[in-house]
Amino acid sequence: MKYFSIPTNSLVRQLLISGVAIVVIAVMLIIALYYYINAPLTNIQAPARFEIAAGSSLSRVSQDLSEAGYINYPQVFNLWAKLTGVEEAIKTGEYELRAGLSKRQLLDKLVIGDTLQYKLTLVEGWSFSQALNAIWSSEKVVANLKVTPLSEVSSLLGHSSDNPEGLLFPDTYFYTAGTTDLELLQRANARLSAILNTSWESRLGALPYEDSYQALTMASIIEKESAIGSERGHIAGVFVRRLEYGMRLQSDPTVIYGMGNNYNGNIRRQDLLMDTAYNTYRIDGLPPTPIAMAGLDSIHAALNPLPGEYLYFVATGDGSHYFSTTLAEHNDAVRRFQTQGTVR
């Protein structure tokens, strides 16, 4: 008959000591790891930028952070990411690192993709070319369209016209490093489409537009005619009544747009006689495209013109306009406010 031997007290004591030692070491390692991951990044006095390229592994990112002097022991940084299950979750992009940011907070930023944001502002009344130049001069934008014809750009925005004028909504847009010029154009175009479609659906009654694009064209003219919000509804009313009565719009900004680079700051009488698709002193109805980016107020005015009998207006010299119901009244206003005016 075989018997099992019972461990001696000495062996039990050794096993207990070994087990306690392992637990103590494990606890110490956990504490050390906790203090490591919650310690602030090093070598950061002023805000710094750190970029993660597409396809970078966590090991590569950790090594880059170490070489930049922001973290020590990159293997420990990797270990924490593995233990927390985010090893494969880091996002590419450009990040801002500030003094006091801990390694744990940095890893959280990398996981949620809290990348550095840049700001682009497109201004009401700008031309498409001005908007493109602003995009191209913005920091960290990838310019792919510099040699692309405007007709092709228009097509890329899903528009049938060769001229993309007015197809962007003036607003402030935030973007990350590596964003392309086309991506920003598409965002501004999508914003315009959403606003224009909503405004078109809630327009005021019957208006002399065939579609929302013609309304946008009118809005762009209103945008260029006046920067005073309270006037835009009246200007819209003048132009809508002129269309309804079969009168020409006679808008100086459309003449200027049609002159292109030939405009030198003044409109001469011979310019008003020039045959262009945008000279509303010579053509009936609206020009073929918008002449600038129209803001929300101008879009609203074009689709909700104020009622009244005004058919003319003239600049007073202080940024505002004087509105008239008859040609005689308007001509008198022209003599009073301008040394050489033109009939609207």
C-alpha positions, 0 to 999 in steps of 0.5 A: 500500500502506497502512502502520500507524503505530507509536506513538511512545515518548512516546505509550506513556509517556503511556498507561502513566502514565494507566493507572497513574494510573487504577489508583492512583485506583481503589486509593485509592477502594477503600481510602477506601471500606474505611476508610469502611465499617469506621469506627464510627458517629458521635454514639453515646455510649449505646445508641440505637434506630433504626427502619426502617419498612415499605417504606423504601428503602435510600436513605431509610434512609441519609438517616435515618441521616445526619439522625440523625448516625450516618453521613456521606456516605449516598451512599457507604453506599448504594454499598457496599450496592449493590456487595455486593448487599444493597441490597434485603435490609434488614429492617424493624424496630427496631435497637439501635445501640451505640458502636463499631458500624461502618457495615459491622456496621450494614449486616450487622444490617439485612440479617439482621434483628438487631432489638431484642428485648423480653421478656414473661413470663406467670406460672404461675397468672395468669388470662387477664385478667392475661395480657392486661393484661401484654401490653397494658402491655408496651413496643412491643406493638400492642394491637388487642384492647382492645375485643374480647369474650373470646368472640371472642378465644377464637375467634381462638385456635381454641377453641370455648368462649366463655371463653379461660381457661387457653389460654396457656402461662406462659413468657417470650416475646421479640418485636420492636416492632410485634408485636400482642397477638393474635400474642403470644396465638397464640404462647403458645397454640401453645406450650401446645398443643404441650406439652399434646399431648405430655403427653397422648400420654404420660399415665399409664394410664386417667384420668378425663378425656374429653380433653386439655382436661379434663386442662388444667382439672385442671392449672389447679386443681392450679396454684392449689392449691399452689406447691410442686412436690413436692405437685402429684403428691399433689394430682393423686392426691387429685382423680383419686381423688375423680373416680373415686369419684364424690366432689366436688372441693371445691376453694377456687380453683374457688369463688373463680374462680366468685365473680369480682369478688365475692371479697374475700380470704375464702371464707364458708360461704355462698359454698360454697353459691353455685350457679356453674358453678365451685363444685366444692362444688356441682357434680360433676366438673370445672368447664367451663374451666380457672381459670388458666394451668397450668405444665409441672409442673401439667400433668405432675401432672394426667396423672401423678398419684401413687398412694396413698390420700389423699382430703383435704388442708388448708393448714398455714399455711406454704404446704404441705398436710397430706394425709389418707386419712379424713374423721376424720383430715382434720377433726382436721387442719382443727382443728389447722391452721385456725381455720375450715376447709373439707372437701376 
